[in-house]
Amino acid sequence: MKPFFSLKRIEENAGKRVEHSTLFSAVLFSLFIILLILPIVLFIVYPIFLLFWKAFQVENPGQYFQEIALRYKTAFFHSIESSFYSAVISTVMAFFLSYGIRSTGKWQKRIALILLSMSMVSPPFISSLSFITLYGRRGLITYRLLGLSFDPYHKWGVILMQSIHFACMNTLFFTNALEDFDGKLYDSGRDLGANAFFVLKDILLPLLSPAILASFFLSFLRGLSDFGTPIIIGGRYSTLATEIYLQIIGFSDFSKAAAMNILLLFPAFFSFLLYRMSMKKADDRNKEQKGKTGLRLDSKHWMNLPIQFLLFFFLLFQALQYASIFLYGFLRFNKKQIFFTWENMGSLFQYNLSTMGLSLLLAFTASVLGSFFAFLLTYLMERKMKRGKKLLDFALSLPYLLPGTCFGLAYILAFNKAPLKLTGTVWIMLFSLLFRQMPLGSRLAGTALSQSPKNLELAARDLGAKPFMVFFQIILPGILPSFFSSVYLQFSQGLTTAGAIIFLISAKYKVLVYTLFDAINRGDYAVASLISGIMILLSLAFSLLLGRVQSLVCRRGVGK
């Protein structure tokens, strides 16, 4: 007779319990992944699929696409050309600007970040209009001060405006990447005798390749989908995004607009593949990192002088541009004379300013929920998923592959009837903002995770920590600066975006950017400048509040 208590039976039961526990954890993790993927499928893949399905609802799809490709090949080439140049220029410029900000003093750094943050909340159309006001044919600086007649309405005007606008976001992006950089590697190169230039070329640039490629990827996609800048200052230089916008607004031809968007997917998908390859290399390179120290750049090297000059003139340009936004609402022009006036303030209150509250609520909710969702899903893709993460990451990037107008129209096609009828409600605007800006949070999360070593996570798992505990107590505190940056960037973009939401508003639910759009259409540029100033001040107030929250969290030791 076998004994009831035996060591072999105890070991067998313990093995069965471990096996059942492992199986239960795997099933629970799979269900959790499915719950996270469902919103991506429902609010990104499904609407875009319906929009593209419209392109094939013609008699001869092959011939139809061929005719569109031949007719708009010049606009397609212009899109690739302007997006590539603006992405390269803005990425290179942003890297050196962030290097200069990192190597400057505290109060200079604070001023630079404030000006860059202001540029991030520049409302649509106003940046181009302020550029024309200052540097156009009758600009305040080019014509009235310097006596020059500068013509900005051409290809290089579009590239210049896109490069400057994209450089602001990319500079904040690189600044966070430099904060997460391991300073021991830089110090080691300097201790071995290498000067600042070679350390920059051989150590800093290769290790920051994920941030560089992510910056290029985001800028390239933003350039492909930008229709506002070419419309205002492009002149005869038309891009494919501009043609798509005109097809929707002028002719309501959804099928042609969808077919033209398919053309934009090819260069966007190619840049996406390059980004994924770079992220994989960066993840493999950072596996063996043991810990990090702060990066201390050499501010006395000769290379820092031209970088500081570049930073000074760039910030001066931004200060003049956004000062004109605030001042234009209080100025009146009479021939060659300029008068200060309060008349435009009275015209401001004739517009519906009650939309401000709804805009703030939508932008705040979308930024917090979208950033948390993007960071959590990106962590699971990069660290936990073995299959399908490339496909899921591509699905997350789809909203940035389309112009905002097409993403908004895709929501109209998807949610205009039961059982998911959301048109005419505030929910369709919230979901549009949340998932339209999610690629931004996903890219920031991917870059932060690529510079975060896996050893701490593996050590926590070996000590028995649960997956949720690992994410909230090990991973999230280490990437907290990037998370707060994502919240702020998504808030500012959600507050000022027009393309994706302009078709989703209703008579009951309107946003502040619609009031701005209404003022521009009426020709009340002074009132539009006042509304833009209000939006900038709101976003700056949120930035200060967010910075205060981040400092409190770090002071308690959560962000360290």
C-alpha positions as a Python dict, from the first residue, in 0.01 Angstrom:
ca = {
    (1, 'M'): (0, 0, 0),
    (2, 'K'): (139, 343, -106),
    (3, 'P'): (180, 596, 172),
    (4, 'F'): (-63, 887, 164),
    (5, 'F'): (211, 1140, 222),
    (6, 'S'): (513, 1094, -7),
    (7, 'L'): (775, 1332, -141),
    (8, 'K'): (714, 1221, -498),
    (9, 'R'): (339, 1284, -476),
    (10, 'I'): (398, 1627, -319),
    (11, 'E'): (637, 1717, -603),
    (12, 'E'): (386, 1597, -864),
    (13, 'N'): (104, 1804, -710),
    (14, 'A'): (330, 2108, -685),
    (15, 'G'): (426, 2067, -1052),
    (16, 'K'): (60, 2042, -1151),
    (17, 'R'): (-24, 2357, -953),
    (18, 'V'): (262, 2547, -1121),
    (19, 'E'): (148, 2418, -1461),
    (20, 'H'): (-214, 2520, -1397),
    (21, 'S'): (-100, 2859, -1265),
    (22, 'T'): (117, 2916, -1574),
    (23, 'L'): (-166, 2813, -1805),
    (24, 'F'): (-412, 3041, -1623),
    (25, 'S'): (-169, 3334, -1644),
    (26, 'A'): (-118, 3273, -2017),
    (27, 'V'): (-494, 3263, -2080),
    (28, 'L'): (-547, 3576, -1870),
    (29, 'F'): (-269, 3758, -2057),
    (30, 'S'): (-415, 3656, -2393),
    (31, 'L'): (-758, 3787, -2293),
    (32, 'F'): (-603, 4113, -2177),
    (33, 'I'): (-421, 4153, -2510),
    (34, 'I'): (-745, 4090, -2699),
    (35, 'L'): (-926, 4354, -2491),
    (36, 'L'): (-653, 4605, -2581),
    (37, 'I'): (-656, 4516, -2950),
    (38, 'L'): (-1035, 4542, -2989),
    (39, 'P'): (-1042, 4925, -2966),
    (40, 'I'): (-765, 4944, -3227),
    (41, 'V'): (-966, 4728, -3465),
    (42, 'L'): (-1293, 4909, -3396),
    (43, 'F'): (-1177, 5272, -3401),
    (44, 'I'): (-880, 5259, -3641),
    (45, 'V'): (-882, 4958, -3873),
    (46, 'Y'): (-1259, 4936, -3929),
    (47, 'P'): (-1319, 5303, -4026),
    (48, 'I'): (-1014, 5315, -4253),
    (49, 'F'): (-1119, 4987, -4414),
    (50, 'L'): (-1461, 5133, -4494),
    (51, 'L'): (-1301, 5445, -4640),
    (52, 'F'): (-1077, 5242, -4868),
    (53, 'W'): (-1366, 5013, -4959),
    (54, 'K'): (-1529, 5317, -5116),
    (55, 'A'): (-1236, 5335, -5358),
    (56, 'F'): (-1315, 4989, -5500),
    (57, 'Q'): (-1687, 5048, -5547),
    (58, 'V'): (-1636, 5144, -5911),
    (59, 'E'): (-1684, 4952, -6234),
    (60, 'N'): (-1315, 4892, -6316),
    (61, 'P'): (-1095, 4946, -6007),
    (62, 'G'): (-766, 4873, -6188),
    (63, 'Q'): (-823, 5125, -6462),
    (64, 'Y'): (-964, 5372, -6210),
    (65, 'F'): (-648, 5361, -5995),
    (66, 'Q'): (-426, 5388, -6303),
    (67, 'E'): (-606, 5701, -6420),
    (68, 'I'): (-578, 5859, -6075),
    (69, 'A'): (-207, 5774, -6051),
    (70, 'L'): (-137, 5931, -6392),
    (71, 'R'): (-349, 6238, -6325),
    (72, 'Y'): (-203, 6315, -5983),
    (73, 'K'): (154, 6193, -6031),
    (74, 'T'): (290, 6548, -6004),
    (75, 'A'): (103, 6610, -5679),
    (76, 'F'): (227, 6271, -5552),
    (77, 'F'): (587, 6363, -5633),
    (78, 'H'): (542, 6699, -5462),
    (79, 'S'): (415, 6522, -5150),
    (80, 'I'): (718, 6293, -5137),
    (81, 'E'): (957, 6578, -5212),
    (82, 'S'): (828, 6829, -4958),
    (83, 'S'): (776, 6565, -4687),
    (84, 'F'): (1126, 6423, -4731),
    (85, 'Y'): (1302, 6759, -4727),
    (86, 'S'): (1100, 6890, -4434),
    (87, 'A'): (1155, 6567, -4237),
    (88, 'V'): (1532, 6572, -4295),
    (89, 'I'): (1571, 6944, -4223),
    (90, 'S'): (1349, 6938, -3914),
    (91, 'T'): (1520, 6625, -3773),
    (92, 'V'): (1873, 6761, -3818),
    (93, 'M'): (1772, 7102, -3687),
    (94, 'A'): (1589, 6953, -3389),
    (95, 'F'): (1886, 6739, -3286),
    (96, 'F'): (2125, 7036, -3271),
    (97, 'L'): (1861, 7254, -3105),
    (98, 'S'): (1806, 6994, -2833),
    (99, 'Y'): (2184, 6958, -2796),
    (100, 'G'): (2209, 7334, -2747),
    (101, 'I'): (1922, 7336, -2497),
    (102, 'R'): (2079, 7051, -2303),
    (103, 'S'): (2417, 7229, -2279),
    (104, 'T'): (2280, 7570, -2177),
    (105, 'G'): (2189, 7714, -1838),
    (106, 'K'): (1872, 7649, -1644),
    (107, 'W'): (1690, 7976, -1713),
    (108, 'Q'): (1790, 7972, -2083),
    (109, 'K'): (1664, 7617, -2105),
    (110, 'R'): (1335, 7716, -1944),
    (111, 'I'): (1282, 8003, -2189),
    (112, 'A'): (1364, 7777, -2484),
    (113, 'L'): (1120, 7508, -2371),
    (114, 'I'): (845, 7768, -2320),
    (115, 'L'): (889, 7903, -2674),
    (116, 'L'): (895, 7552, -2818),
    (117, 'S'): (586, 7462, -2622),
    (118, 'M'): (410, 7769, -2762),
    (119, 'S'): (490, 7657, -3114),
    (120, 'M'): (343, 7316, -3037),
    (121, 'V'): (6, 7473, -2963),
    (122, 'S'): (-2, 7690, -3272),
    (123, 'P'): (-357, 7663, -3409),
    (124, 'P'): (-402, 7553, -3770),
    (125, 'F'): (-373, 7812, -4048),
    (126, 'I'): (-247, 8078, -3805),
    (127, 'S'): (122, 7981, -3829),
    (128, 'S'): (118, 8022, -4205),
    (129, 'L'): (-82, 8345, -4182),
    (130, 'S'): (161, 8491, -3926),
    (131, 'F'): (450, 8390, -4152),
    (132, 'I'): (291, 8582, -4440),
    (133, 'T'): (219, 8878, -4213),
    (134, 'L'): (584, 8903, -4110),
    (135, 'Y'): (773, 8784, -4418),
    (136, 'G'): (530, 8804, -4712),
    (137, 'R'): (525, 9047, -5000),
    (138, 'R'): (395, 9321, -4768),
    (139, 'G'): (531, 9170, -4448),
    (140, 'L'): (606, 9376, -4139),
    (141, 'I'): (971, 9271, -4139),
    (142, 'T'): (1054, 9207, -4505),
    (143, 'Y'): (865, 9500, -4659),
    (144, 'R'): (801, 9762, -4390),
    (145, 'L'): (1137, 9733, -4208),
    (146, 'L'): (1380, 9601, -4472),
    (147, 'G'): (1209, 9725, -4789),
    (148, 'L'): (1215, 9380, -4948),
    (149, 'S'): (940, 9205, -5143),
    (150, 'F'): (975, 8841, -5050),
    (151, 'D'): (756, 8585, -5228),
    (152, 'P'): (688, 8283, -5002),
    (153, 'Y'): (427, 8121, -5227),
    (154, 'H'): (629, 7833, -5373),
    (155, 'K'): (780, 7494, -5296),
    (156, 'W'): (1050, 7618, -5060),
    (157, 'G'): (798, 7825, -4870),
    (158, 'V'): (604, 7505, -4794),
    (159, 'I'): (921, 7316, -4701),
    (160, 'L'): (1044, 7601, -4481),
    (161, 'M'): (716, 7631, -4291),
    (162, 'Q'): (684, 7255, -4244),
    (163, 'S'): (1047, 7221, -4135),
    (164, 'I'): (1019, 7496, -3875),
    (165, 'H'): (687, 7369, -3742),
    (166, 'F'): (801, 7004, -3726),
    (167, 'A'): (1135, 7102, -3568),
    (168, 'C'): (956, 7231, -3259),
    (169, 'M'): (796, 6897, -3175),
    (170, 'N'): (1112, 6708, -3273),
    (171, 'T'): (1323, 6927, -3045),
    (172, 'L'): (1106, 6841, -2747),
    (173, 'F'): (1124, 6480, -2859),
    (174, 'F'): (1508, 6483, -2868),
    (175, 'T'): (1527, 6671, -2540),
    (176, 'N'): (1346, 6386, -2366),
    (177, 'A'): (1566, 6132, -2546),
    (178, 'L'): (1880, 6310, -2419),
    (179, 'E'): (1738, 6309, -2066),
    (180, 'D'): (1699, 5931, -2087),
    (181, 'F'): (2047, 5884, -2239),
    (182, 'D'): (2308, 5700, -2033),
    (183, 'G'): (2569, 5963, -1941),
    (184, 'K'): (2832, 5699, -1856),
    (185, 'L'): (2884, 5628, -2225),
    (186, 'Y'): (2946, 5995, -2303),
    (187, 'D'): (3177, 6036, -2003),
    (188, 'S'): (3373, 5725, -2100),
    (189, 'G'): (3446, 5864, -2445),
    (190, 'R'): (3560, 6196, -2299),
    (191, 'D'): (3780, 6023, -2037),
    (192, 'L'): (3953, 5822, -2312),
    (193, 'G'): (4058, 6144, -2486),
    (194, 'A'): (3791, 6189, -2755),
    (195, 'N'): (3676, 6547, -2809),
    (196, 'A'): (3311, 6649, -2807),
    (197, 'F'): (3275, 6623, -3186),
    (198, 'F'): (3388, 6259, -3209),
    (199, 'V'): (3187, 6162, -2902),
    (200, 'L'): (2885, 6317, -3072),
    (201, 'K'): (2955, 6138, -3401),
    (202, 'D'): (3064, 5796, -3270),
    (203, 'I'): (2860, 5756, -2949),
    (204, 'L'): (2570, 5997, -2921),
    (205, 'L'): (2433, 5979, -3276),
    (206, 'P'): (2444, 5595, -3311),
    (207, 'L'): (2278, 5540, -2975),
    (208, 'L'): (2011, 5799, -3052),
    (209, 'S'): (1929, 5641, -3389),
    (210, 'P'): (1582, 5525, -3268),
    (211, 'A'): (1491, 5882, -3170),
    (212, 'I'): (1633, 6015, -3498),
    (213, 'L'): (1438, 5768, -3709),
    (214, 'A'): (1121, 5816, -3503),
    (215, 'S'): (1153, 6192, -3552),
    (216, 'F'): (1199, 6148, -3926),
    (217, 'F'): (910, 5901, -3941),
    (218, 'L'): (665, 6130, -3762),
    (219, 'S'): (773, 6437, -3959),
    (220, 'F'): (752, 6254, -4290),
    (221, 'L'): (401, 6131, -4214),
    (222, 'R'): (290, 6474, -4094),
    (223, 'G'): (426, 6623, -4415),
    (224, 'L'): (236, 6369, -4626),
    (225, 'S'): (-92, 6448, -4453),
    (226, 'D'): (-48, 6826, -4426),
    (227, 'F'): (-296, 7008, -4648),
    (228, 'G'): (-318, 7346, -4471),
    (229, 'T'): (35, 7473, -4540),
    (230, 'P'): (35, 7400, -4916),
    (231, 'I'): (-311, 7556, -4952),
    (232, 'I'): (-208, 7884, -4784),
    (233, 'I'): (148, 7938, -4911),
    (234, 'G'): (198, 7667, -5170),
    (235, 'G'): (71, 7872, -5464),
    (236, 'R'): (80, 7644, -5767),
    (237, 'Y'): (278, 7385, -5573),
    (238, 'S'): (1, 7138, -5502),
    (239, 'T'): (45, 6820, -5296),
    (240, 'L'): (-164, 6505, -5287),
    (241, 'A'): (-307, 6593, -4944),
    (242, 'T'): (-424, 6926, -5088),
    (243, 'E'): (-591, 6752, -5380),
    (244, 'I'): (-761, 6508, -5142),
    (245, 'Y'): (-893, 6796, -4932),
    (246, 'L'): (-1030, 6969, -5243),
    (247, 'Q'): (-1196, 6649, -5363),
    (248, 'I'): (-1375, 6613, -5029),
    (249, 'I'): (-1469, 6979, -4978),
    (250, 'G'): (-1542, 7073, -5339),
    (251, 'F'): (-1686, 6755, -5487),
    (252, 'S'): (-1763, 6519, -5191),
    (253, 'D'): (-1603, 6240, -5394),
    (254, 'F'): (-1522, 5984, -5124),
    (255, 'S'): (-1415, 5715, -5372),
    (256, 'K'): (-1151, 5931, -5541),
    (257, 'A'): (-1026, 6066, -5207),
    (258, 'A'): (-988, 5712, -5074),
    (259, 'A'): (-803, 5600, -5389),
    (260, 'M'): (-566, 5896, -5359),
    (261, 'N'): (-501, 5806, -4995),
    (262, 'I'): (-393, 5459, -5103),
    (263, 'L'): (-113, 5623, -5302),
    (264, 'L'): (12, 5787, -4983),
    (265, 'L'): (32, 5453, -4805),
    (266, 'F'): (327, 5326, -5012),
    (267, 'P'): (591, 5581, -4901),
    (268, 'A'): (446, 5587, -4550),
    (269, 'F'): (471, 5209, -4520),
    (270, 'F'): (831, 5214, -4644),
    (271, 'S'): (933, 5467, -4380),
    (272, 'F'): (746, 5262, -4121),
    (273, 'L'): (956, 4953, -4206),
    (274, 'L'): (1277, 5151, -4163),
    (275, 'Y'): (1156, 5271, -3826),
    (276, 'R'): (1077, 4918, -3708),
    (277, 'M'): (1420, 4791, -3813),
    (278, 'S'): (1589, 5070, -3618),
    (279, 'M'): (1378, 5005, -3307),
    (280, 'K'): (1474, 4636, -3311),
    (281, 'K'): (1846, 4717, -3332),
    (282, 'A'): (1817, 4968, -3049),
    (283, 'D'): (1632, 4718, -2831),
    (284, 'D'): (1903, 4455, -2886),
    (285, 'R'): (2176, 4708, -2811),
    (286, 'N'): (2024, 4821, -2478),
    (287, 'K'): (1972, 4474, -2332),
    (288, 'E'): (2300, 4479, -2142),
    (289, 'Q'): (2275, 4822, -1984),
    (290, 'K'): (2310, 4803, -1605),
    (291, 'G'): (2209, 5153, -1503),
    (292, 'K'): (2211, 5512, -1615),
    (293, 'T'): (2355, 5842, -1506),
    (294, 'G'): (2265, 6192, -1620),
    (295, 'L'): (2414, 6324, -1943),
    (296, 'R'): (2652, 6619, -1894),
    (297, 'L'): (2743, 6786, -2224),
    (298, 'D'): (3056, 6995, -2269),
    (299, 'S'): (2942, 7356, -2303),
    (300, 'K'): (3294, 7500, -2357),
    (301, 'H'): (3383, 7318, -2679),
    (302, 'W'): (3408, 7518, -3005),
    (303, 'M'): (3123, 7312, -3152),
    (304, 'N'): (2881, 7453, -2897),
    (305, 'L'): (2917, 7811, -3030),
    (306, 'P'): (2746, 7762, -3372),
    (307, 'I'): (2483, 7543, -3205),
    (308, 'Q'): (2403, 7823, -2959),
    (309, 'F'): (2379, 8069, -3251),
    (310, 'L'): (2135, 7834, -3428),
    (311, 'L'): (1931, 7803, -3109),
    (312, 'F'): (1924, 8180, -3058),
    (313, 'F'): (1805, 8266, -3410),
    (314, 'F'): (1550, 7984, -3413),
    (315, 'L'): (1401, 8098, -3084),
    (316, 'L'): (1405, 8460, -3204),
    (317, 'F'): (1213, 8355, -3515),
    (318, 'Q'): (960, 8170, -3300),
    (319, 'A'): (925, 8461, -3059),
    (320, 'L'): (855, 8706, -3342),
    (321, 'Q'): (609, 8472, -3506),
    (322, 'Y'): (403, 8407, -3195),
    (323, 'A'): (429, 8763, -3071),
    (324, 'S'): (260, 8861, -3398),
    (325, 'I'): (-23, 8619, -3318),
    (326, 'F'): (-92, 8798, -2990),
    (327, 'L'): (-34, 9153, -3116),
    (328, 'Y'): (-222, 9126, -3446),
    (329, 'G'): (-552, 9116, -3257),
    (330, 'F'): (-480, 9457, -3103),
    (331, 'L'): (-350, 9634, -3415),
    (332, 'R'): (-518, 9825, -3695),
    (333, 'F'): (-339, 9910, -4018),
    (334, 'N'): (-401, 10230, -4211),
    (335, 'K'): (-176, 10265, -4516),
    (336, 'K'): (175, 10275, -4366),
    (337, 'Q'): (62, 10351, -4010),
    (338, 'I'): (-14, 10105, -3731),
    (339, 'F'): (-258, 10186, -3449),
    (340, 'F'): (-332, 10008, -3122),
    (341, 'T'): (-702, 9931, -3074),
    (342, 'W'): (-945, 9741, -2849),
    (343, 'E'): (-1214, 9714, -3116),
    (344, 'N'): (-1133, 9352, -3196),
    (345, 'M'): (-1208, 9247, -2838),
    (346, 'G'): (-1571, 9351, -2889),
    (347, 'S'): (-1587, 9149, -3210),
    (348, 'L'): (-1444, 8848, -3025),
    (349, 'F'): (-1745, 8815, -2794),
    (350, 'Q'): (-1978, 8798, -3092),
    (351, 'Y'): (-1849, 8446, -3150),
    (352, 'N'): (-1947, 8137, -2953),
    (353, 'L'): (-1678, 8109, -2684),
    (354, 'S'): (-1873, 7849, -2488),
    (355, 'T'): (-1696, 7589, -2701),
    (356, 'M'): (-1384, 7644, -2488),
    (357, 'G'): (-1504, 7419, -2205),
    (358, 'L'): (-1586, 7126, -2432),
    (359, 'S'): (-1252, 7164, -2613),
    (360, 'L'): (-1057, 7151, -2286),
    (361, 'L'): (-1252, 6847, -2165),
    (362, 'L'): (-1205, 6656, -2490),
    (363, 'A'): (-834, 6740, -2520),
    (364, 'F'): (-759, 6649, -2156),
    (365, 'T'): (-951, 6320, -2165),
    (366, 'A'): (-802, 6214, -2498),
    (367, 'S'): (-447, 6305, -2392),
    (368, 'V'): (-448, 6116, -2061),
    (369, 'L'): (-638, 5808, -2177),
    (370, 'G'): (-461, 5800, -2514),
    (371, 'S'): (-112, 5829, -2362),
    (372, 'F'): (-176, 5561, -2100),
    (373, 'F'): (-330, 5326, -2356),
    (374, 'A'): (-47, 5386, -2605),
    (375, 'F'): (229, 5332, -2346),
    (376, 'L'): (71, 5018, -2206),
    (377, 'L'): (5, 4866, -2548),
    (378, 'T'): (353, 4959, -2677),
    (379, 'Y'): (513, 4799, -2371),
    (380, 'L'): (322, 4478, -2429),
    (381, 'M'): (413, 4480, -2798),
    (382, 'E'): (783, 4544, -2742),
    (383, 'R'): (842, 4327, -2438),
    (384, 'K'): (570, 4059, -2427),
    (385, 'M'): (429, 3982, -2771),
    (386, 'K'): (623, 3739, -2989),
    (387, 'R'): (392, 3735, -3289),
    (388, 'G'): (184, 3998, -3460),
    (389, 'K'): (347, 4302, -3302),
    (390, 'K'): (460, 4442, -3638),
    (391, 'L'): (107, 4418, -3773),
    (392, 'L'): (-39, 4575, -3458),
    (393, 'D'): (219, 4855, -3465),
    (394, 'F'): (131, 4926, -3827),
    (395, 'A'): (-237, 4941, -3734),
    (396, 'L'): (-150, 5192, -3460),
    (397, 'S'): (33, 5405, -3717),
    (398, 'L'): (-253, 5412, -3969),
    (399, 'P'): (-414, 5737, -3842),
    (400, 'Y'): (-92, 5927, -3922),
    (401, 'L'): (-81, 5785, -4275),
    (402, 'L'): (-395, 5974, -4373),
    (403, 'P'): (-487, 6341, -4384),
    (404, 'G'): (-700, 6441, -4088),
    (405, 'T'): (-1000, 6515, -4307),
    (406, 'C'): (-1002, 6158, -4439),
    (407, 'F'): (-978, 6014, -4089),
    (408, 'G'): (-1279, 6221, -3985),
    (409, 'L'): (-1477, 6114, -4290),
    (410, 'A'): (-1387, 5752, -4221),
    (411, 'Y'): (-1558, 5793, -3882),
    (412, 'I'): (-1869, 5926, -4054),
    (413, 'L'): (-1881, 5618, -4277),
    (414, 'A'): (-1824, 5380, -3985),
    (415, 'F'): (-2047, 5529, -3714),
    (416, 'N'): (-2349, 5679, -3890),
    (417, 'K'): (-2589, 5393, -3829),
    (418, 'A'): (-2681, 5134, -3566),
    (419, 'P'): (-2551, 4952, -3372),
    (420, 'L'): (-2259, 5200, -3350),
    (421, 'K'): (-2429, 5527, -3434),
    (422, 'L'): (-2207, 5795, -3283),
    (423, 'T'): (-2253, 6079, -3531),
    (424, 'G'): (-2401, 6387, -3369),
    (425, 'T'): (-2268, 6292, -3025),
    (426, 'V'): (-1965, 6404, -2827),
    (427, 'W'): (-1828, 6046, -2826),
    (428, 'I'): (-1735, 6045, -3193),
    (429, 'M'): (-1522, 6357, -3139),
    (430, 'L'): (-1356, 6204, -2832),
    (431, 'F'): (-1271, 5876, -3008),
    (432, 'S'): (-1144, 6064, -3312),
    (433, 'L'): (-908, 6275, -3103),
    (434, 'L'): (-798, 5979, -2890),
    (435, 'F'): (-706, 5743, -3173),
    (436, 'R'): (-589, 6008, -3419),
    (437, 'Q'): (-308, 6115, -3180),
    (438, 'M'): (-228, 5764, -3053),
    (439, 'P'): (63, 5708, -3299),
    (440, 'L'): (242, 6001, -3133),
    (441, 'G'): (220, 5838, -2791),
    (442, 'S'): (318, 5501, -2935),
    (443, 'R'): (635, 5644, -3095),
    (444, 'L'): (734, 5823, -2773),
    (445, 'A'): (676, 5505, -2575),
    (446, 'G'): (875, 5295, -2822),
    (447, 'T'): (1173, 5529, -2807),
    (448, 'A'): (1166, 5544, -2427),
    (449, 'L'): (1145, 5165, -2399),
    (450, 'S'): (1430, 5118, -2647),
    (451, 'Q'): (1657, 5308, -2404),
    (452, 'S'): (1525, 5126, -2097),
    (453, 'P'): (1728, 4815, -2003),
    (454, 'K'): (1546, 4485, -1958),
    (455, 'N'): (1757, 4373, -1664),
    (456, 'L'): (1544, 4552, -1402),
    (457, 'E'): (1229, 4400, -1545),
    (458, 'L'): (1380, 4050, -1553),
    (459, 'A'): (1508, 4088, -1198),
    (460, 'A'): (1163, 4192, -1075),
    (461, 'R'): (1003, 3895, -1250),
    (462, 'D'): (1259, 3658, -1096),
    (463, 'L'): (1171, 3797, -753),
    (464, 'G'): (805, 3711, -808),
    (465, 'A'): (658, 4043, -919),
    (466, 'K'): (337, 4024, -1119),
    (467, 'P'): (323, 4172, -1473),
    (468, 'F'): (104, 4465, -1365),
    (469, 'M'): (337, 4539, -1073),
    (470, 'V'): (637, 4530, -1308),
    (471, 'F'): (476, 4781, -1543),
    (472, 'F'): (351, 5027, -1279),
    (473, 'Q'): (646, 5009, -1036),
    (474, 'I'): (944, 4934, -1264),
    (475, 'I'): (872, 5035, -1623),
    (476, 'L'): (642, 5337, -1592),
    (477, 'P'): (854, 5533, -1340),
    (478, 'G'): (1156, 5499, -1572),
    (479, 'I'): (973, 5638, -1875),
    (480, 'L'): (765, 5894, -1685),
    (481, 'P'): (920, 6202, -1859),
    (482, 'S'): (821, 6061, -2198),
    (483, 'F'): (473, 5983, -2068),
    (484, 'F'): (419, 6341, -1950),
    (485, 'S'): (553, 6466, -2284),
    (486, 'S'): (300, 6247, -2461),
    (487, 'V'): (17, 6383, -2246),
    (488, 'Y'): (115, 6742, -2320),
    (489, 'L'): (171, 6690, -2693),
    (490, 'Q'): (-159, 6506, -2734),
    (491, 'F'): (-340, 6773, -2533),
    (492, 'S'): (-201, 7056, -2748),
    (493, 'Q'): (-270, 6865, -3069),
    (494, 'G'): (-621, 6778, -2952),
    (495, 'L'): (-692, 7139, -2861),
    (496, 'T'): (-582, 7278, -3198),
    (497, 'T'): (-654, 6999, -3449),
    (498, 'A'): (-902, 7080, -3723),
    (499, 'G'): (-879, 6825, -4002),
    (500, 'A'): (-1001, 6514, -3820),
    (501, 'I'): (-1274, 6680, -3616),
    (502, 'I'): (-1411, 6954, -3840),
    (503, 'F'): (-1661, 6715, -4003),
    (504, 'L'): (-1766, 6551, -3676),
    (505, 'I'): (-1905, 6852, -3491),
    (506, 'S'): (-2278, 6906, -3465),
    (507, 'A'): (-2508, 7196, -3383),
    (508, 'K'): (-2508, 7085, -3018),
    (509, 'Y'): (-2139, 7002, -2977),
    (510, 'K'): (-1882, 7245, -3119),
    (511, 'V'): (-1518, 7298, -3032),
    (512, 'L'): (-1302, 7610, -3009),
    (513, 'V'): (-1112, 7533, -3327),
    (514, 'Y'): (-1443, 7553, -3514),
    (515, 'T'): (-1487, 7907, -3381),
    (516, 'L'): (-1137, 7987, -3506),
    (517, 'F'): (-1215, 7832, -3845),
    (518, 'D'): (-1534, 8037, -3862),
    (519, 'A'): (-1343, 8361, -3793),
    (520, 'I'): (-1089, 8283, -4066),
    (521, 'N'): (-1363, 8205, -4319),
    (522, 'R'): (-1527, 8541, -4241),
    (523, 'G'): (-1197, 8721, -4292),
    (524, 'D'): (-1174, 8834, -3928),
    (525, 'Y'): (-801, 8765, -3897),
    (526, 'A'): (-765, 8993, -3595),
    (527, 'V'): (-1034, 8796, -3409),
    (528, 'A'): (-870, 8472, -3523),
    (529, 'S'): (-544, 8593, -3369),
    (530, 'L'): (-722, 8662, -3040),
    (531, 'I'): (-876, 8314, -3039),
    (532, 'S'): (-535, 8167, -3121),
    (533, 'G'): (-384, 8358, -2829),
    (534, 'I'): (-648, 8214, -2597),
    (535, 'M'): (-570, 7861, -2717),
    (536, 'I'): (-197, 7913, -2669),
    (537, 'L'): (-246, 8047, -2315),
    (538, 'L'): (-470, 7753, -2227),
    (539, 'S'): (-212, 7507, -2348),
    (540, 'L'): (70, 7685, -2165),
    (541, 'A'): (-136, 7681, -1844),
    (542, 'F'): (-183, 7307, -1886),
    (543, 'S'): (192, 7270, -1946),
    (544, 'L'): (270, 7449, -1619),
    (545, 'L'): (15, 7237, -1433),
    (546, 'L'): (157, 6919, -1585),
    (547, 'G'): (510, 7024, -1493),
    (548, 'R'): (396, 7081, -1136),
    (549, 'V'): (241, 6736, -1121),
    (550, 'Q'): (556, 6579, -1263),
    (551, 'S'): (777, 6754, -1008),
    (552, 'L'): (552, 6637, -723),
    (553, 'V'): (563, 6280, -851),
    (554, 'C'): (941, 6287, -886),
    (555, 'R'): (977, 6445, -542),
    (556, 'R'): (795, 6151, -389),
    (557, 'G'): (1038, 5914, -555),
    (558, 'V'): (801, 5766, -812),
    (559, 'G'): (977, 5918, -1111),
    (560, 'K'): (1330, 5833, -998),
}
